[in-house]
Amino acid sequence: MQVICLEDAAFYALIDEVVVRLREQYGPANDKWVSDEEAMHLLNVKSKTTLQKLRDEGKIRFSQPQKKIILYDRDSINAYLERNARNTF
């Protein structure tokens, strides 16, 4: 087993470089508008029908830039989840 020793400055520079590379590879973590798949994942729903129901009832915001493209507002999804959160006893 090899042990690698780094000074504090070198260690934090390495961590910064790793973060930059991950952001380049995976893109921004918190886009304002998310796809239906990501919205379903955030809401933990399995069907697009449930997502459409939430959209039709005005419970989550959405944008439709093109006929078949619907994007959902991440902030409204988080707000919906917070409104429906229950405190523990």
Secondary structure, DSSP 8 states (H G I E B T S, - for coil): -------HHHHHHHHHHHHHHHHHHH--S--SEE-HHHHHHHHT---HHHHHHHHHTTSS-EEEEETTEEEEEHHHHHHHHHHT-----
